[in-house]
Amino acid sequence: GVDLDDVRWDGAALSGRSRGVPGDPYILYLTEPDGYAFDKAEAEGAKLEKIEREGKTVRINLAPASNGPLSWTVRFSTR
């Protein structure tokens, strides 16, 4: 996506830096990798508002605090 500045996978967590707009929700759509289960999400520069799961899809709603970058980390546990 054009709003993603950086994305990294370290084997247990996916982290990234994105650009959001205050007042507009920023939504991450992720698919759980085979052998992993969503554990938790964290964000800096945005409020974590809601997490929804449907099958292997995880939807994370963030509310950006400013026009600056927001950083997020999604942790997974192994099954």
N, CA, C and O atoms as a CHARMM CRD file, in Angstrom:
* protein
*
  316
    1    1 GLY  N      0.81100  -1.17800   0.00000 PROA 1      0.00000
    2    1 GLY  CA     0.00000   0.00000   0.00000 PROA 1      0.00000
    3    1 GLY  C      0.86300   1.25300   0.00000 PROA 1      0.00000
    4    1 GLY  O      1.97500   1.24700   0.52900 PROA 1      0.00000
    5    2 VAL  N      0.36500   2.30300  -0.57800 PROA 2      0.00000
    6    2 VAL  CA     1.10400   3.55900  -0.67900 PROA 2      0.00000
    7    2 VAL  C      1.21300   4.26900   0.66200 PROA 2      0.00000
    8    2 VAL  O      2.04500   5.16500   0.81200 PROA 2      0.00000
    9    3 ASP  N      0.39700   3.89500   1.64000 PROA 3      0.00000
   10    3 ASP  CA     0.46200   4.53100   2.94600 PROA 3      0.00000
   11    3 ASP  C      1.42800   3.82000   3.88800 PROA 3      0.00000
   12    3 ASP  O      1.62000   4.26200   5.02100 PROA 3      0.00000
   13    4 LEU  N      2.04000   2.72200   3.43600 PROA 4      0.00000
   14    4 LEU  CA     3.00100   1.98400   4.25100 PROA 4      0.00000
   15    4 LEU  C      4.41000   2.49100   3.95500 PROA 4      0.00000
   16    4 LEU  O      4.87300   2.45300   2.81500 PROA 4      0.00000
   17    5 ASP  N      5.08600   2.96900   5.01000 PROA 5      0.00000
   18    5 ASP  CA     6.45500   3.44700   4.84000 PROA 5      0.00000
   19    5 ASP  C      7.47200   2.34400   5.09000 PROA 5      0.00000
   20    5 ASP  O      8.56700   2.36700   4.52700 PROA 5      0.00000
   21    6 ASP  N      7.11800   1.37900   5.93100 PROA 6      0.00000
   22    6 ASP  CA     8.06100   0.32000   6.29100 PROA 6      0.00000
   23    6 ASP  C      7.27300  -0.83900   6.88400 PROA 6      0.00000
   24    6 ASP  O      6.36900  -0.62100   7.69000 PROA 6      0.00000
   25    7 VAL  N      7.60100  -2.05900   6.50100 PROA 7      0.00000
   26    7 VAL  CA     6.96800  -3.25700   7.06100 PROA 7      0.00000
   27    7 VAL  C      8.04900  -4.30500   7.24100 PROA 7      0.00000
   28    7 VAL  O      8.86400  -4.53200   6.34600 PROA 7      0.00000
   29    8 ARG  N      8.05200  -4.95600   8.42600 PROA 8      0.00000
   30    8 ARG  CA     9.05700  -5.99100   8.72400 PROA 8      0.00000
   31    8 ARG  C      8.41100  -7.15600   9.45400 PROA 8      0.00000
   32    8 ARG  O      7.50000  -6.96800  10.26100 PROA 8      0.00000
   33    9 TRP  N      8.88500  -8.35600   9.16600 PROA 9      0.00000
   34    9 TRP  CA     8.46000  -9.57800   9.83400 PROA 9      0.00000
   35    9 TRP  C      9.69100 -10.16100  10.50600 PROA 9      0.00000
   36    9 TRP  O     10.71000 -10.38500   9.85200 PROA 9      0.00000
   37   10 ASP  N      9.60100 -10.41200  11.83600 PROA 10     0.00000
   38   10 ASP  CA    10.76000 -10.96400  12.53400 PROA 10     0.00000
   39   10 ASP  C     10.54600 -12.41800  12.97600 PROA 10     0.00000
   40   10 ASP  O     11.34100 -12.94600  13.75400 PROA 10     0.00000
   41   11 GLY  N      9.50600 -13.05500  12.50000 PROA 11     0.00000
   42   11 GLY  CA     9.24700 -14.44700  12.84500 PROA 11     0.00000
   43   11 GLY  C      8.19300 -14.61000  13.91600 PROA 11     0.00000
   44   11 GLY  O      7.62900 -15.69500  14.04800 PROA 11     0.00000
   45   12 ALA  N      7.90300 -13.56800  14.69100 PROA 12     0.00000
   46   12 ALA  CA     6.85200 -13.62100  15.70000 PROA 12     0.00000
   47   12 ALA  C      6.00200 -12.35400  15.70100 PROA 12     0.00000
   48   12 ALA  O      4.95300 -12.29700  16.34400 PROA 12     0.00000
   49   13 ALA  N      6.46800 -11.33900  14.97500 PROA 13     0.00000
   50   13 ALA  CA     5.73200 -10.07500  14.95300 PROA 13     0.00000
   51   13 ALA  C      5.89800  -9.39700  13.59600 PROA 13     0.00000
   52   13 ALA  O      6.94100  -9.48700  12.94700 PROA 13     0.00000
   53   14 LEU  N      4.83400  -8.72000  13.19800 PROA 14     0.00000
   54   14 LEU  CA     4.84400  -7.89100  12.00200 PROA 14     0.00000
   55   14 LEU  C      4.79800  -6.45900  12.50400 PROA 14     0.00000
   56   14 LEU  O      3.92500  -6.10800  13.29700 PROA 14     0.00000
   57   15 SER  N      5.72900  -5.62900  12.05300 PROA 15     0.00000
   58   15 SER  CA     5.73700  -4.24000  12.48500 PROA 15     0.00000
   59   15 SER  C      5.85700  -3.34000  11.27100 PROA 15     0.00000
   60   15 SER  O      6.34200  -3.74300  10.21400 PROA 15     0.00000
   61   16 GLY  N      5.40300  -2.12000  11.45300 PROA 16     0.00000
   62   16 GLY  CA     5.47200  -1.19800  10.33400 PROA 16     0.00000
   63   16 GLY  C      5.26300   0.23500  10.75600 PROA 16     0.00000
   64   16 GLY  O      4.93600   0.54100  11.90300 PROA 16     0.00000
   65   17 ARG  N      5.46400   1.10000   9.78400 PROA 17     0.00000
   66   17 ARG  CA     5.23500   2.52800   9.95300 PROA 17     0.00000
   67   17 ARG  C      4.33000   2.94400   8.81300 PROA 17     0.00000
   68   17 ARG  O      4.57300   2.60600   7.65400 PROA 17     0.00000
   69   18 SER  N      3.28600   3.67900   9.15200 PROA 18     0.00000
   70   18 SER  CA     2.29000   4.08800   8.16300 PROA 18     0.00000
   71   18 SER  C      2.02500   5.57500   8.28800 PROA 18     0.00000
   72   18 SER  O      2.46900   6.23400   9.22900 PROA 18     0.00000
   73   19 ARG  N      1.28800   6.08500   7.31300 PROA 19     0.00000
   74   19 ARG  CA     0.85100   7.47600   7.34600 PROA 19     0.00000
   75   19 ARG  C     -0.65900   7.49800   7.44000 PROA 19     0.00000
   76   19 ARG  O     -1.35800   6.93100   6.60000 PROA 19     0.00000
   77   20 GLY  N     -1.15200   8.16100   8.47100 PROA 20     0.00000
   78   20 GLY  CA    -2.59800   8.28000   8.64900 PROA 20     0.00000
   79   20 GLY  C     -3.00900   9.74000   8.66100 PROA 20     0.00000
   80   20 GLY  O     -2.17000  10.64000   8.60400 PROA 20     0.00000
   81   21 VAL  N     -4.30100   9.95700   8.73500 PROA 21     0.00000
   82   21 VAL  CA    -4.85900  11.30700   8.77200 PROA 21     0.00000
   83   21 VAL  C     -5.72400  11.41800  10.02000 PROA 21     0.00000
   84   21 VAL  O     -6.64200  10.61800  10.19600 PROA 21     0.00000
   85   22 PRO  N     -5.45400  12.39400  10.89700 PROA 22     0.00000
   86   22 PRO  CA    -6.27700  12.55600  12.08900 PROA 22     0.00000
   87   22 PRO  C     -7.74800  12.72000  11.71700 PROA 22     0.00000
   88   22 PRO  O     -8.07900  13.43100  10.76800 PROA 22     0.00000
   89   23 GLY  N     -8.61700  12.06700  12.45900 PROA 23     0.00000
   90   23 GLY  CA   -10.04900  12.13000  12.18200 PROA 23     0.00000
   91   23 GLY  C    -10.52400  11.06000  11.22000 PROA 23     0.00000
   92   23 GLY  O    -11.72600  10.80800  11.13100 PROA 23     0.00000
   93   24 ASP  N     -9.61800  10.42700  10.50200 PROA 24     0.00000
   94   24 ASP  CA    -9.96900   9.32900   9.59500 PROA 24     0.00000
   95   24 ASP  C     -9.42900   8.03300  10.17300 PROA 24     0.00000
   96   24 ASP  O     -8.25700   7.95900  10.54300 PROA 24     0.00000
   97   25 PRO  N    -10.27200   7.00800  10.25400 PROA 25     0.00000
   98   25 PRO  CA    -9.76800   5.74200  10.78100 PROA 25     0.00000
   99   25 PRO  C     -8.69800   5.15600   9.85800 PROA 25     0.00000
  100   25 PRO  O     -8.77400   5.28200   8.63600 PROA 25     0.00000
  101   26 TYR  N     -7.71100   4.51700  10.46400 PROA 26     0.00000
  102   26 TYR  CA    -6.68400   3.80400   9.71000 PROA 26     0.00000
  103   26 TYR  C     -6.88600   2.33300  10.02800 PROA 26     0.00000
  104   26 TYR  O     -6.86100   1.94400  11.19500 PROA 26     0.00000
  105   27 ILE  N     -7.08200   1.52500   9.02200 PROA 27     0.00000
  106   27 ILE  CA    -7.41100   0.11900   9.23500 PROA 27     0.00000
  107   27 ILE  C     -6.35200  -0.77000   8.60400 PROA 27     0.00000
  108   27 ILE  O     -6.04000  -0.64600   7.41900 PROA 27     0.00000
  109   28 LEU  N     -5.80600  -1.66500   9.41300 PROA 28     0.00000
  110   28 LEU  CA    -4.87800  -2.68800   8.93700 PROA 28     0.00000
  111   28 LEU  C     -5.65800  -3.98400   8.75100 PROA 28     0.00000
  112   28 LEU  O     -6.38000  -4.41100   9.65200 PROA 28     0.00000
  113   29 TYR  N     -5.51700  -4.60000   7.60100 PROA 29     0.00000
  114   29 TYR  CA    -6.08700  -5.91900   7.34600 PROA 29     0.00000
  115   29 TYR  C     -4.92500  -6.89500   7.23700 PROA 29     0.00000
  116   29 TYR  O     -4.05500  -6.73600   6.38000 PROA 29     0.00000
  117   30 LEU  N     -4.90700  -7.89300   8.09500 PROA 30     0.00000
  118   30 LEU  CA    -3.82400  -8.87600   8.10800 PROA 30     0.00000
  119   30 LEU  C     -4.39400 -10.28300   8.03100 PROA 30     0.00000
  120   30 LEU  O     -5.52100 -10.53000   8.46000 PROA 30     0.00000
  121   31 THR  N     -3.62000 -11.19200   7.48900 PROA 31     0.00000
  122   31 THR  CA    -3.97500 -12.60300   7.45300 PROA 31     0.00000
  123   31 THR  C     -3.00000 -13.35600   8.33300 PROA 31     0.00000
  124   31 THR  O     -1.78600 -13.21400   8.18700 PROA 31     0.00000
  125   32 GLU  N     -3.53000 -14.16300   9.25400 PROA 32     0.00000
  126   32 GLU  CA    -2.66100 -14.96800  10.11000 PROA 32     0.00000
  127   32 GLU  C     -1.86100 -15.94300   9.25700 PROA 32     0.00000
  128   32 GLU  O     -2.43600 -16.66500   8.44200 PROA 32     0.00000
  129   33 PRO  N     -0.55100 -15.97400   9.43300 PROA 33     0.00000
  130   33 PRO  CA     0.25500 -16.95100   8.69800 PROA 33     0.00000
  131   33 PRO  C     -0.05800 -18.36800   9.19500 PROA 33     0.00000
  132   33 PRO  O     -0.42700 -18.54900  10.35500 PROA 33     0.00000
  133   34 ASP  N      0.08600 -19.35400   8.33600 PROA 34     0.00000
  134   34 ASP  CA    -0.11300 -20.74100   8.75000 PROA 34     0.00000
  135   34 ASP  C      0.79900 -21.04700   9.93100 PROA 34     0.00000
  136   34 ASP  O      1.97900 -20.69500   9.92600 PROA 34     0.00000
  137   35 GLY  N      0.24500 -21.70000  10.93500 PROA 35     0.00000
  138   35 GLY  CA     1.01300 -22.07100  12.12000 PROA 35     0.00000
  139   35 GLY  C      1.08200 -20.99100  13.18200 PROA 35     0.00000
  140   35 GLY  O      1.69100 -21.20500  14.23000 PROA 35     0.00000
  141   36 TYR  N      0.47300 -19.82700  12.94200 PROA 36     0.00000
  142   36 TYR  CA     0.49300 -18.71300  13.88600 PROA 36     0.00000
  143   36 TYR  C     -0.93300 -18.28700  14.21600 PROA 36     0.00000
  144   36 TYR  O     -1.86000 -18.50900  13.43800 PROA 36     0.00000
  145   37 ALA  N     -1.09000 -17.66800  15.39200 PROA 37     0.00000
  146   37 ALA  CA    -2.37500 -17.11300  15.80100 PROA 37     0.00000
  147   37 ALA  C     -2.14500 -15.68400  16.29200 PROA 37     0.00000
  148   37 ALA  O     -1.16000 -15.41300  16.97900 PROA 37     0.00000
  149   38 PHE  N     -3.04000 -14.78300  15.94600 PROA 38     0.00000
  150   38 PHE  CA    -2.95600 -13.39600  16.40600 PROA 38     0.00000
  151   38 PHE  C     -2.91700 -13.38300  17.93100 PROA 38     0.00000
  152   38 PHE  O     -3.68200 -14.09300  18.58300 PROA 38     0.00000
  153   39 ASP  N     -2.01700 -12.56700  18.49800 PROA 39     0.00000
  154   39 ASP  CA    -1.89000 -12.46400  19.94800 PROA 39     0.00000
  155   39 ASP  C     -2.31200 -11.07600  20.42000 PROA 39     0.00000
  156   39 ASP  O     -3.25300 -10.94700  21.20300 PROA 39     0.00000
  157   40 LYS  N     -1.60900 -10.02000  19.94100 PROA 40     0.00000
  158   40 LYS  CA    -1.96800  -8.66700  20.34600 PROA 40     0.00000
  159   40 LYS  C     -1.41400  -7.64800  19.36500 PROA 40     0.00000
  160   40 LYS  O     -0.53100  -7.94200  18.56000 PROA 40     0.00000
  161   41 ALA  N     -1.95900  -6.44100  19.45600 PROA 41     0.00000
  162   41 ALA  CA    -1.50900  -5.33600  18.60600 PROA 41     0.00000
  163   41 ALA  C     -1.15500  -4.15400  19.50400 PROA 41     0.00000
  164   41 ALA  O     -1.76500  -3.94800  20.55300 PROA 41     0.00000
  165   42 GLU  N     -0.16000  -3.38500  19.07300 PROA 42     0.00000
  166   42 GLU  CA     0.26800  -2.18100  19.77000 PROA 42     0.00000
  167   42 GLU  C      0.47200  -1.08200  18.74000 PROA 42     0.00000
  168   42 GLU  O      0.78900  -1.35600  17.58200 PROA 42     0.00000
  169   43 ALA  N      0.28600   0.16900  19.16700 PROA 43     0.00000
  170   43 ALA  CA     0.48000   1.28600  18.23400 PROA 43     0.00000
  171   43 ALA  C      1.05100   2.48700  18.96400 PROA 43     0.00000
  172   43 ALA  O      0.74200   2.72000  20.13300 PROA 43     0.00000
  173   44 GLU  N      1.89300   3.25600  18.26400 PROA 44     0.00000
  174   44 GLU  CA     2.40600   4.54100  18.73200 PROA 44     0.00000
  175   44 GLU  C      2.00100   5.58100  17.70200 PROA 44     0.00000
  176   44 GLU  O      2.15100   5.36300  16.50000 PROA 44     0.00000
  177   45 GLY  N      1.49300   6.69900  18.16500 PROA 45     0.00000
  178   45 GLY  CA     1.04500   7.74100  17.25800 PROA 45     0.00000
  179   45 GLY  C     -0.39100   7.55500  16.81300 PROA 45     0.00000
  180   45 GLY  O     -0.88800   8.28100  15.95200 PROA 45     0.00000
  181   46 ALA  N     -1.05400   6.57000  17.41100 PROA 46     0.00000
  182   46 ALA  CA    -2.45500   6.30100  17.10300 PROA 46     0.00000
  183   46 ALA  C     -3.07600   5.54100  18.26400 PROA 46     0.00000
  184   46 ALA  O     -2.39600   4.79400  18.96800 PROA 46     0.00000
  185   47 LYS  N     -4.36200   5.73800  18.45400 PROA 47     0.00000
  186   47 LYS  CA    -5.10400   5.00300  19.48100 PROA 47     0.00000
  187   47 LYS  C     -5.63600   3.70900  18.86100 PROA 47     0.00000
  188   47 LYS  O     -6.22200   3.72300  17.77800 PROA 47     0.00000
  189   48 LEU  N     -5.42900   2.61700  19.54800 PROA 48     0.00000
  190   48 LEU  CA    -5.95900   1.32900  19.11700 PROA 48     0.00000
  191   48 LEU  C     -7.43600   1.29300  19.51500 PROA 48     0.00000
  192   48 LEU  O     -7.75700   1.26000  20.70300 PROA 48     0.00000
  193   49 GLU  N     -8.33800   1.30000  18.52200 PROA 49     0.00000
  194   49 GLU  CA    -9.76100   1.40600  18.81600 PROA 49     0.00000
  195   49 GLU  C    -10.49100   0.07200  18.85400 PROA 49     0.00000
  196   49 GLU  O    -11.31500  -0.16100  19.73800 PROA 49     0.00000
  197   50 LYS  N    -10.19800  -0.80000  17.90500 PROA 50     0.00000
  198   50 LYS  CA   -10.95800  -2.05100  17.83900 PROA 50     0.00000
  199   50 LYS  C    -10.16800  -3.08400  17.05700 PROA 50     0.00000
  200   50 LYS  O     -9.46600  -2.76600  16.09800 PROA 50     0.00000
  201   51 ILE  N    -10.30100  -4.33600  17.49500 PROA 51     0.00000
  202   51 ILE  CA    -9.70000  -5.46000  16.78100 PROA 51     0.00000
  203   51 ILE  C    -10.81400  -6.46400  16.50800 PROA 51     0.00000
  204   51 ILE  O    -11.54300  -6.85700  17.41900 PROA 51     0.00000
  205   52 GLU  N    -10.93900  -6.87200  15.25500 PROA 52     0.00000
  206   52 GLU  CA   -11.95300  -7.85100  14.86800 PROA 52     0.00000
  207   52 GLU  C    -11.27500  -9.00800  14.14600 PROA 52     0.00000
  208   52 GLU  O    -10.31300  -8.81400  13.40300 PROA 52     0.00000
  209   53 ARG  N    -11.78400 -10.19800  14.37200 PROA 53     0.00000
  210   53 ARG  CA   -11.25500 -11.38100  13.69700 PROA 53     0.00000
  211   53 ARG  C    -12.38700 -12.09300  12.98300 PROA 53     0.00000
  212   53 ARG  O    -13.49000 -12.23900  13.51000 PROA 53     0.00000
  213   54 GLU  N    -12.08800 -12.53000  11.77900 PROA 54     0.00000
  214   54 GLU  CA   -13.02500 -13.35400  11.01300 PROA 54     0.00000
  215   54 GLU  C    -12.19200 -14.39800  10.28800 PROA 54     0.00000
  216   54 GLU  O    -11.48700 -14.08700   9.32900 PROA 54     0.00000
  217   55 GLY  N    -12.27700 -15.63200  10.75100 PROA 55     0.00000
  218   55 GLY  CA   -11.42800 -16.67400  10.18700 PROA 55     0.00000
  219   55 GLY  C     -9.97100 -16.33400  10.43200 PROA 55     0.00000
  220   55 GLY  O     -9.57500 -16.09600  11.57200 PROA 55     0.00000
  221   56 LYS  N     -9.17100 -16.30800   9.38400 PROA 56     0.00000
  222   56 LYS  CA    -7.74200 -15.98600   9.50100 PROA 56     0.00000
  223   56 LYS  C     -7.44800 -14.50500   9.27700 PROA 56     0.00000
  224   56 LYS  O     -6.28700 -14.09500   9.29800 PROA 56     0.00000
  225   57 THR  N     -8.48600 -13.70100   9.06400 PROA 57     0.00000
  226   57 THR  CA    -8.30600 -12.27000   8.82500 PROA 57     0.00000
  227   57 THR  C     -8.45300 -11.49100  10.12900 PROA 57     0.00000
  228   57 THR  O     -9.39600 -11.70400  10.89100 PROA 57     0.00000
  229   58 VAL  N     -7.50600 -10.58800  10.37400 PROA 58     0.00000
  230   58 VAL  CA    -7.53000  -9.71000  11.54100 PROA 58     0.00000
  231   58 VAL  C     -7.65700  -8.28100  11.02700 PROA 58     0.00000
  232   58 VAL  O     -6.88000  -7.84700  10.17600 PROA 58     0.00000
  233   59 ARG  N     -8.64700  -7.55000  11.55200 PROA 59     0.00000
  234   59 ARG  CA    -8.86100  -6.15000  11.17400 PROA 59     0.00000
  235   59 ARG  C     -8.56400  -5.30000  12.40200 PROA 59     0.00000
  236   59 ARG  O     -9.18900  -5.46900  13.44900 PROA 59     0.00000
  237   60 ILE  N     -7.60300  -4.38000  12.26800 PROA 60     0.00000
  238   60 ILE  CA    -7.18100  -3.53800  13.37700 PROA 60     0.00000
  239   60 ILE  C     -7.50600  -2.08900  13.04000 PROA 60     0.00000
  240   60 ILE  O     -6.96600  -1.53500  12.08200 PROA 60     0.00000
  241   61 ASN  N     -8.39000  -1.47500  13.82700 PROA 61     0.00000
  242   61 ASN  CA    -8.79400  -0.08900  13.60800 PROA 61     0.00000
  243   61 ASN  C     -7.96000   0.82200  14.50000 PROA 61     0.00000
  244   61 ASN  O     -7.92200   0.64800  15.71800 PROA 61     0.00000
  245   62 LEU  N     -7.28900   1.79700  13.87900 PROA 62     0.00000
  246   62 LEU  CA    -6.46900   2.77000  14.59600 PROA 62     0.00000
  247   62 LEU  C     -6.99800   4.17300  14.33300 PROA 62     0.00000
  248   62 LEU  O     -7.52900   4.45600  13.25900 PROA 62     0.00000
  249   63 ALA  N     -6.84800   5.04900  15.32200 PROA 63     0.00000
  250   63 ALA  CA    -7.21400   6.46200  15.17200 PROA 63     0.00000
  251   63 ALA  C     -5.92500   7.27900  15.27000 PROA 63     0.00000
  252   63 ALA  O     -5.40900   7.46400  16.37100 PROA 63     0.00000
  253   64 PRO  N     -5.38500   7.77800  14.13400 PROA 64     0.00000
  254   64 PRO  CA    -4.14600   8.54800  14.15100 PROA 64     0.00000
  255   64 PRO  C     -4.26400   9.79800  15.02100 PROA 64     0.00000
  256   64 PRO  O     -5.29600  10.46900  15.02400 PROA 64     0.00000
  257   65 ALA  N     -3.19400  10.10300  15.75900 PROA 65     0.00000
  258   65 ALA  CA    -3.17700  11.26000  16.65000 PROA 65     0.00000
  259   65 ALA  C     -2.74000  12.53500  15.93200 PROA 65     0.00000
  260   65 ALA  O     -3.07800  13.63600  16.36700 PROA 65     0.00000
  261   66 SER  N     -1.98800  12.39700  14.83200 PROA 66     0.00000
  262   66 SER  CA    -1.48500  13.57400  14.12200 PROA 66     0.00000
  263   66 SER  C     -1.23200  13.20100  12.66200 PROA 66     0.00000
  264   66 SER  O     -1.48700  12.07200  12.24200 PROA 66     0.00000
  265   67 ASN  N     -0.72600  14.17100  11.89800 PROA 67     0.00000
  266   67 ASN  CA    -0.38200  13.89800  10.50300 PROA 67     0.00000
  267   67 ASN  C      0.94000  13.15500  10.37300 PROA 67     0.00000
  268   67 ASN  O      1.30400  12.72600   9.27800 PROA 67     0.00000
  269   68 GLY  N      1.65300  13.00000  11.46200 PROA 68     0.00000
  270   68 GLY  CA     2.93700  12.32300  11.43800 PROA 68     0.00000
  271   68 GLY  C      2.77200  10.81600  11.29000 PROA 68     0.00000
  272   68 GLY  O      1.65300  10.30500  11.23900 PROA 68     0.00000
  273   69 PRO  N      3.88700  10.11800  11.22300 PROA 69     0.00000
  274   69 PRO  CA     3.83100   8.66300  11.05300 PROA 69     0.00000
  275   69 PRO  C      3.28600   7.98600  12.30200 PROA 69     0.00000
  276   69 PRO  O      3.41600   8.49500  13.41500 PROA 69     0.00000
  277   70 LEU  N      2.68100   6.84200  12.09300 PROA 70     0.00000
  278   70 LEU  CA     2.25900   6.00200  13.20500 PROA 70     0.00000
  279   70 LEU  C      2.96500   4.66400  13.05800 PROA 70     0.00000
  280   70 LEU  O      3.11400   4.13800  11.95500 PROA 70     0.00000
  281   71 SER  N      3.39100   4.12900  14.18300 PROA 71     0.00000
  282   71 SER  CA     4.08300   2.84300  14.19300 PROA 71     0.00000
  283   71 SER  C      3.18300   1.80600  14.83400 PROA 71     0.00000
  284   71 SER  O      2.46800   2.10100  15.79200 PROA 71     0.00000
  285   72 TRP  N      3.21800   0.61200  14.31600 PROA 72     0.00000
  286   72 TRP  CA     2.38300  -0.45300  14.85600 PROA 72     0.00000
  287   72 TRP  C      3.15700  -1.76800  14.85800 PROA 72     0.00000
  288   72 TRP  O      4.06000  -1.98900  14.05100 PROA 72     0.00000
  289   73 THR  N      2.77300  -2.62600  15.79000 PROA 73     0.00000
  290   73 THR  CA     3.34500  -3.95600  15.90000 PROA 73     0.00000
  291   73 THR  C      2.21100  -4.93900  16.17000 PROA 73     0.00000
  292   73 THR  O      1.37400  -4.70500  17.04200 PROA 73     0.00000
  293   74 VAL  N      2.18600  -6.01500  15.43600 PROA 74     0.00000
  294   74 VAL  CA     1.19600  -7.07700  15.63900 PROA 74     0.00000
  295   74 VAL  C      1.96700  -8.32900  15.98700 PROA 74     0.00000
  296   74 VAL  O      2.80200  -8.78800  15.20600 PROA 74     0.00000
  297   75 ARG  N      1.69200  -8.88800  17.16000 PROA 75     0.00000
  298   75 ARG  CA     2.39800 -10.07500  17.62900 PROA 75     0.00000
  299   75 ARG  C      1.54400 -11.31600  17.40100 PROA 75     0.00000
  300   75 ARG  O      0.31800 -11.29400  17.51100 PROA 75     0.00000
  301   76 PHE  N      2.25000 -12.40200  17.07600 PROA 76     0.00000
  302   76 PHE  CA     1.60600 -13.68500  16.83900 PROA 76     0.00000
  303   76 PHE  C      2.23400 -14.73200  17.74400 PROA 76     0.00000
  304   76 PHE  O      3.41000 -14.63400  18.09500 PROA 76     0.00000
  305   77 SER  N      1.45300 -15.72500  18.11900 PROA 77     0.00000
  306   77 SER  CA     1.98300 -16.87000  18.85600 PROA 77     0.00000
  307   77 SER  C      1.91600 -18.07500  17.91500 PROA 77     0.00000
  308   77 SER  O      1.11800 -18.10900  16.97900 PROA 77     0.00000
  309   78 THR  N      2.76900 -19.05300  18.18500 PROA 78     0.00000
  310   78 THR  CA     2.75600 -20.26300  17.35200 PROA 78     0.00000
  311   78 THR  C      1.70000 -21.21800  17.86100 PROA 78     0.00000
  312   78 THR  O      1.41900 -21.27700  19.05800 PROA 78     0.00000
  313   79 ARG  N      1.12200 -21.95900  16.94300 PROA 79     0.00000
  314   79 ARG  CA     0.08400 -22.92900  17.30100 PROA 79     0.00000
  315   79 ARG  C      0.70500 -24.26000  17.58200 PROA 79     0.00000
  316   79 ARG  O     -0.00200 -25.21500  17.90200 PROA 79     0.00000
